[in-house]
Amino acid sequence: MDLQNTGVSLFYPSETQAATKLKDASIFTRINLFETPEHVATTLESTPALHNQFCLGHLNNVLIFSRDEQEHTAHVQAVMQAFFDKGMRADIHKCAFHKANWAEAGFQISPVGRDDQGAFMVVLREHIRA
């Protein structure tokens, strides 16, 4: 599947439970960053505690997902701290906090299935309403 320049991202969660975590999540937050998509992706990929564990990056946005409010608060703090440590800042006016589903947080997620090695794949698209 060629997703280059289509405005969508294809993810292979790094742990087998990541897909279940996304499916079972009940609280979602979108963090929009004043950064290039490449810088956001590099930060997520270079931070093992974050990379596809409870957040996914798309362009300059990060979707954070959790089962409950206590867990979600810790996840949002971890993501924000990781970006702060790299000198990155969020655009608070384009963030969406503690939403009940990923659509309210500004994303569309479509399961793709599994690749040849059995890794789960998901397509993430923004659909932020103006």
N, C-alpha and C positions, 0 to 999 in steps of 0.2 A: 504494500500500500504506500503510494507516494503522497506524503502530506506536506512536502516542501511548498512554502508560500501559499498555503490554503487557509491559514488562520486556525488550524487545529493542531493538537499535540497528541502523539501516541505514546503511551506509557507502558512500561514493563515494571510493575512494582517489584522491589528488590526482595521482599519476603512474601511467602505464600499467603500469609494472613492479611496482607495489605488490601487485597481486593475485598475480603470479608469485612475489614475495618471500614472501608468506604461504604460498602453496602449496608452495614449495621449502624452507621453513624446517624446521629439525630441532631447534631449541632454543627453548623458550617460557618466559616468566616472567610471572606476574601480580603486579602491584603494587596493593595496596589502600591507599587514602589516607583520612586523617582529614579529608575535605573533602566539600562538596556535589557532586553530579554536575555542576551548572552550572559550578562553579569548576574542576573537572577538565577539562571540555570546553573552557572558555575558555582555559585554559592550553595545552592541546594545539593548539587552533586558532590561537593567537597565537604559537606557536613553530614557524616554518616548518621547522626542522631535524627536528622530530618529527612534525608533522601528517601522519598516514597514510603515513609513510615506512617505519617499522619498528615501529610501535605503533598500537594502536587503543584508544580509551577506551569504557568502558561503565559508566554510573553512576559510582561512585567507584573503579572498577578500571581498570587499564591492562594490556593484553596486549602484551608485547614479543616479537617473533619475529625469528629470525636463522638464517643457514645453518650457522655453526660457532661454537665456543666463544669464540674470540678476538673475532669480530665481535659476539657476543652480550654479552660483558662490556662492550665499548665502548658498545653500545646501552643496556644497563641503566644504566651510569654517566651517559650523556647524559640519559636520562629522569629519573633521580634528581636530577641537578644542576639540571635545569630546574624541577622541583618545589621543590627546596630553595631555589633563587633566588627563588621566589615565596612563601617562608615556609611551604610545605606539608610535612607529615610523613606517612610511610608507617606503616601498622599492620603491623608485622613478623609478627605472629601470624596474619594473614590473607593473607600473601603466599605465593607458590609460585615457587621459583627453579629454573631450569635443568631444566625438564621436557621429556620426549621428544615430547610432542604437546600440542595446545591443550586437549584434554579433561583431561589430567593437571594442567594449569594452571588448570582450573576454568571452561572455556568450551566452548560448542558453536557452531560456525561453519557456516553454510549458504550456499552460493553462490546468488544470486538470478538472476544473468545480467547483462544489460546494459540500460541505459535507452535512451530514444529517441535520445540523442546518442552512444551507444556506450560510455558510462562503465560500468565494472564495479561491481556492487553485491554486498554481502555482508551477511548478517544475523548478528549476534553476540548470543548469549544466555549468561548465567551459568548454570552448573550445578555450583556448588561443593558438594562433599559435606561433610556435617557430621562 
